[in-house]
Amino acid sequence: MIKAIKQALIHWNNNYDKYHKMQHIYLVLTFGLTFLTGSFALLDSSIKQTSLFLVKILLGVFAVNALTMIISQAFLFDKIDQMTSKKSKK
């Protein structure tokens, strides 16, 4: 079991860039906190409200990061690649 987890983590580390890894971690934290929120709902309503607020913040951060990366890839990274390729040709 541990060997399979290590292999999965090595595969994940080799196949995804920093941005995608960060987004995966945000999603895992969000789903984990959502599960804990359901468990907390059985205990105390105020804890449930606080954890739901944290879930909303994590989803907001995920969405902002996704939009920022999409815009960056669409506009900035292409121009940077073009500028560096022109400089390397000279």
C-alpha positions in Angstrom: 0.0 0.0 0.0 2.7 2.5 0.9 4.7 1.5 -2.2 1.6 2.3 -4.4 1.2 5.7 -2.7 4.8 6.5 -3.2 4.5 5.6 -6.9 1.4 7.6 -7.3 3.1 10.6 -5.7 6.2 10.2 -7.9 4.0 10.0 -11.0 2.0 13.1 -9.8 5.2 15.0 -9.1 6.7 14.2 -12.5 3.6 14.8 -14.7 2.3 18.1 -13.3 3.8 21.6 -13.0 3.7 23.8 -9.9 0.5 25.5 -10.8 -1.5 22.2 -11.3 0.0 20.8 -8.1 -1.2 23.8 -6.1 -4.7 23.6 -7.6 -4.9 19.9 -6.7 -3.9 20.7 -3.2 -6.6 23.4 -2.9 -9.2 20.9 -4.1 -8.1 18.2 -1.7 -8.1 20.6 1.2 -11.6 21.8 0.1 -13.1 18.4 -0.1 -11.4 17.3 3.1 -12.7 20.4 5.0 -16.2 19.8 3.5 -16.1 16.3 4.9 -15.0 17.6 8.3 -17.7 20.2 8.1 -20.3 17.5 7.8 -18.9 15.8 10.8 -18.8 19.0 12.8 -22.4 19.7 12.0 -23.3 16.8 14.2 -21.4 18.4 17.1 -21.9 22.1 17.1 -23.5 24.6 14.8 -20.9 27.4 15.3 -18.0 25.1 14.3 -20.0 24.1 11.2 -20.4 27.8 10.2 -16.7 28.5 10.7 -15.6 25.5 8.7 -18.1 26.4 5.9 -16.6 29.9 5.8 -13.2 28.3 5.4 -14.5 26.1 2.6 -15.8 29.1 0.8 -12.5 30.9 1.2 -10.6 27.9 -0.2 -13.0 27.7 -3.2 -12.5 31.4 -3.8 -8.7 31.1 -3.7 -9.0 28.2 -6.1 -11.1 30.1 -8.5 -8.9 33.2 -8.4 -5.8 31.2 -9.0 -7.4 29.4 -11.9 -8.5 32.6 -13.6 -5.1 34.2 -13.0 -3.3 31.3 -14.5 -5.6 31.1 -17.5 -5.1 34.8 -18.2 -1.4 34.6 -17.6 -1.1 31.6 -20.0 -3.2 33.3 -22.6 -1.5 36.7 -22.7 1.8 36.8 -20.8 3.4 33.4 -21.4 3.0 33.5 -25.1 4.5 37.0 -25.4 7.4 36.0 -23.1 8.1 32.9 -25.3 8.0 35.0 -28.4 10.4 37.6 -26.9 12.9 35.0 -25.8 12.7 33.1 -29.1 13.5 36.4 -31.0 16.4 37.2 -28.7 17.8 33.7 -29.1 17.7 34.0 -32.9 19.8 37.1 -32.9 
